[in-house]
Amino acid sequence: MAEIINLRQARKNKARQDKERKAETNRAAFGRTKAEKQKQKHEADKLERHLDGHQLDKSPPDEDKT
């Protein structure tokens, strides 16, 4: 025989689980200290400067057009 469940309680449990999952993602996104945010921004800026410094020029060489 199948197990009898209360649908109202099942819906509430599912809603609680969904809410907890959303809270966990929000904690990961917004639950950082100011120092952690600054460190991540500094690392991203450093990487961008590093990549920009190693970029090759795509412009053609200057030629005399006389």
Backbone as a printed PyTorch tensor [residue, N CA C, xyz], in Angstrom:
tensor([[[  0.8140,  -1.1830,   0.0000],
         [  0.0000,   0.0000,   0.0000],
         [  0.8580,   1.2460,   0.0000]],

        [[  0.3110,   2.2820,  -0.5380],
         [  1.0190,   3.5550,  -0.6060],
         [  0.9700,   4.2680,   0.7400]],

        [[  1.9660,   5.0520,   0.9680],
         [  2.0250,   5.8280,   2.2060],
         [  1.1000,   7.0440,   2.0790]],

        [[  0.3190,   7.2820,   3.0880],
         [ -0.6180,   8.4030,   3.0840],
         [  0.1240,   9.6380,   3.5870]],

        [[  0.0300,  10.7190,   2.7930],
         [  0.6880,  11.9630,   3.1900],
         [ -0.3260,  13.0930,   3.2010]],

        [[ -0.0460,  14.0790,   3.9910],
         [ -0.8740,  15.2580,   4.0570],
         [ -0.3210,  16.2570,   3.0340]],

        [[ -1.1140,  16.5800,   2.0090],
         [ -0.6390,  17.4430,   0.9380],
         [ -0.3060,  18.8500,   1.4260]],

        [[ -1.0370,  19.3430,   2.3730],
         [ -0.7800,  20.6810,   2.9110],
         [  0.6130,  20.7160,   3.5380]],

        [[  0.9310,  19.6910,   4.3290],
         [  2.2490,  19.6310,   4.9560],
         [  3.3460,  19.4250,   3.9140]],

        [[  3.0720,  18.6360,   2.8960],
         [  4.0600,  18.4020,   1.8470],
         [  4.3690,  19.7030,   1.1100]],

        [[  3.3400,  20.5050,   0.8040],
         [  3.5540,  21.7880,   0.1380],
         [  4.3670,  22.7310,   1.0200]],

        [[  4.0500,  22.7550,   2.3080],
         [  4.7870,  23.6160,   3.2330],
         [  6.2590,  23.1820,   3.3230]],

        [[  6.4990,  21.8780,   3.3810],
         [  7.8830,  21.3820,   3.4410],
         [  8.6530,  21.7480,   2.1810]],

        [[  7.9950,  21.6220,   1.0380],
         [  8.6450,  21.9730,  -0.2260],
         [  8.9480,  23.4680,  -0.2600]],

        [[  8.0340,  24.2920,   0.1980],
         [  8.2510,  25.7410,   0.2310],
         [  9.4190,  26.0870,   1.1540]],

        [[  9.5150,  25.3980,   2.2920],
         [ 10.6320,  25.6450,   3.2200],
         [ 11.9670,  25.2820,   2.5770]],

        [[ 11.9930,  24.1600,   1.8690],
         [ 13.2240,  23.7300,   1.2140],
         [ 13.6220,  24.7240,   0.1210]],

        [[ 12.6490,  25.1920,  -0.6610],
         [ 12.9380,  26.1740,  -1.7120],
         [ 13.4660,  27.4700,  -1.1040]],

        [[ 12.8570,  27.8940,  -0.0190],
         [ 13.2770,  29.1260,   0.6530],
         [ 14.6960,  28.9750,   1.1970]],

        [[ 15.0210,  27.8250,   1.7440],
         [ 16.3580,  27.5890,   2.2790],
         [ 17.4020,  27.5790,   1.1560]],

        [[ 17.0720,  26.9830,   0.0110],
         [ 17.9940,  26.9870,  -1.1290],
         [ 18.2740,  28.4090,  -1.5970]],

        [[ 17.2110,  29.2180,  -1.6900],
         [ 17.3770,  30.6080,  -2.1200],
         [ 18.2090,  31.3830,  -1.1000]],

        [[ 17.9850,  31.1430,   0.1730],
         [ 18.7480,  31.8170,   1.2200],
         [ 20.2260,  31.4460,   1.1270]],

        [[ 20.5010,  30.2020,   0.8160],
         [ 21.8870,  29.7620,   0.7040],
         [ 22.5950,  30.4520,  -0.4560]],

        [[ 21.9240,  30.5770,  -1.5910],
         [ 22.5410,  31.2730,  -2.7190],
         [ 22.7440,  32.7490,  -2.3950]],

        [[ 21.8000,  33.3580,  -1.6760],
         [ 21.9490,  34.7590,  -1.2900],
         [ 23.1040,  34.9370,  -0.3060]],

        [[ 23.2690,  33.9900,   0.6020],
         [ 24.3870,  34.0780,   1.5430],
         [ 25.7080,  34.0240,   0.7980]],

        [[ 25.7680,  33.1900,  -0.2230],
         [ 27.0030,  33.0920,  -1.0040],
         [ 27.2570,  34.3750,  -1.7910]],

        [[ 26.2050,  34.9870,  -2.3150],
         [ 26.3710,  36.1750,  -3.1380],
         [ 26.5750,  37.4340,  -2.3140]],

        [[ 25.8300,  37.5960,  -1.2470],
         [ 25.8360,  38.8610,  -0.5110],
         [ 26.4700,  38.7660,   0.8770]],

        [[ 26.7930,  37.5940,   1.3210],
         [ 27.2840,  37.4250,   2.6830],
         [ 28.7930,  37.4990,   2.7940]],

        [[ 29.4030,  38.4330,   2.0780],
         [ 30.8500,  38.5750,   2.1420],
         [ 31.2020,  39.8470,   2.9060]],

        [[ 32.3580,  39.8280,   3.5290],
         [ 32.8040,  41.0120,   4.2460],
         [ 33.3250,  42.0390,   3.2510]],

        [[ 33.4780,  43.2680,   3.7180],
         [ 33.9770,  44.3380,   2.8610],
         [ 35.3840,  43.9980,   2.3580]],

        [[ 36.2020,  43.4280,   3.2160],
         [ 37.5640,  43.0650,   2.8310],
         [ 37.5620,  42.0050,   1.7230]],

        [[ 36.6660,  41.0340,   1.8210],
         [ 36.5790,  39.9970,   0.7870],
         [ 36.1510,  40.5950,  -0.5420]],

        [[ 35.1930,  41.5220,  -0.5080],
         [ 34.7420,  42.1750,  -1.7350],
         [ 35.8690,  42.9870,  -2.3600]],

        [[ 36.6140,  43.7290,  -1.5360],
         [ 37.7170,  44.5370,  -2.0440],
         [ 38.8140,  43.6550,  -2.6220]],

        [[ 39.1010,  42.5370,  -1.9630],
         [ 40.1340,  41.6240,  -2.4450],
         [ 39.7490,  41.0550,  -3.8080]],

        [[ 38.4970,  40.6450,  -3.9540],
         [ 38.0440,  40.0900,  -5.2280],
         [ 38.1040,  41.1530,  -6.3240]],

        [[ 37.7020,  42.3930,  -6.0120],
         [ 37.7430,  43.4630,  -7.0000],
         [ 39.1840,  43.7690,  -7.3840]],

        [[ 40.0810,  43.7880,  -6.4040],
         [ 41.4920,  44.0480,  -6.6730],
         [ 42.0780,  42.9620,  -7.5820]],

        [[ 41.7570,  41.7010,  -7.3110],
         [ 42.2590,  40.5970,  -8.1330],
         [ 41.7280,  40.6830,  -9.5590]],

        [[ 40.4510,  41.0450,  -9.7110],
         [ 39.8730,  41.1770, -11.0490],
         [ 40.5350,  42.3220, -11.8110]],

        [[ 40.7750,  43.4550, -11.1340],
         [ 41.4440,  44.5880, -11.7790],
         [ 42.8670,  44.2230, -12.1800]],

        [[ 43.5640,  43.5020, -11.3110],
         [ 44.9350,  43.0940, -11.5950],
         [ 44.9740,  42.1690, -12.8140]],

        [[ 44.0490,  41.2300, -12.8850],
         [ 43.9820,  40.3230, -14.0230],
         [ 43.6920,  41.0890, -15.3120]],

        [[ 42.7740,  42.0480, -15.2430],
         [ 42.4360,  42.8360, -16.4320],
         [ 43.6490,  43.6460, -16.9110]],

        [[ 44.3700,  44.2660, -15.9780],
         [ 45.5720,  45.0240, -16.3480],
         [ 46.6200,  44.1030, -16.9580]],

        [[ 46.7710,  42.9140, -16.3840],
         [ 47.7450,  41.9480, -16.8880],
         [ 47.4130,  41.5410, -18.3240]],

        [[ 46.1360,  41.2500, -18.5700],
         [ 45.7320,  40.8490, -19.9190],
         [ 45.8680,  42.0020, -20.9090]],

        [[ 45.4960,  43.2100, -20.4880],
         [ 45.6230,  44.3720, -21.3630],
         [ 47.0880,  44.6460, -21.6920]],

        [[ 47.9710,  44.3940, -20.7580],
         [ 49.3950,  44.6200, -20.9800],
         [ 50.0020,  43.6400, -21.9550]],

        [[ 49.4040,  42.4890, -22.1180],
         [ 49.9260,  41.4700, -23.0180],
         [ 49.1680,  41.4170, -24.3470]],

        [[ 48.2950,  42.3680, -24.5820],
         [ 47.5010,  42.3740, -25.8040],
         [ 48.3690,  42.8210, -26.9760]],

        [[ 48.2530,  42.1160, -28.0820],
         [ 48.9950,  42.4670, -29.2830],
         [ 48.2360,  43.5380, -30.0490]],

        [[ 48.9940,  44.4520, -30.6460],
         [ 48.3710,  45.4820, -31.4760],
         [ 47.9470,  44.8590, -32.7980]],

        [[ 46.7480,  45.1540, -33.2200],
         [ 46.2260,  44.6070, -34.4730],
         [ 46.3390,  45.6240, -35.6090]],

        [[ 46.8910,  46.8160, -35.3170],
         [ 46.9880,  47.8450, -36.3460],
         [ 48.1020,  47.4980, -37.3230]],

        [[ 47.9270,  47.8000, -38.6240],
         [ 48.9690,  47.5180, -39.6140],
         [ 50.1700,  48.4490, -39.3830]],

        [[ 51.3540,  48.0090, -39.7820],
         [ 52.5260,  48.8490, -39.6070],
         [ 52.4260,  50.1230, -40.4560]],

        [[ 53.0350,  51.1950, -39.9680],
         [ 53.0170,  52.4570, -40.7150],
         [ 53.8990,  52.3390, -41.9510]],

        [[ 53.3610,  52.6800, -43.0770],
         [ 54.1090,  52.6190, -44.3320],
         [ 54.1000,  54.0030, -44.9740]],

        [[ 55.1270,  54.3000, -45.6880],
         [ 55.1820,  55.5590, -46.4380],
         [ 54.3010,  55.4340, -47.6510]],

        [[ 53.3680,  56.3220, -47.7760],
         [ 52.4760,  56.2890, -48.9330],
         [ 52.7750,  57.5190, -49.7930]],

        [[ 53.9130,  57.4740, -50.4470],
         [ 54.3000,  58.6090, -51.2870],
         [ 54.1160,  58.3420, -52.7340]]])
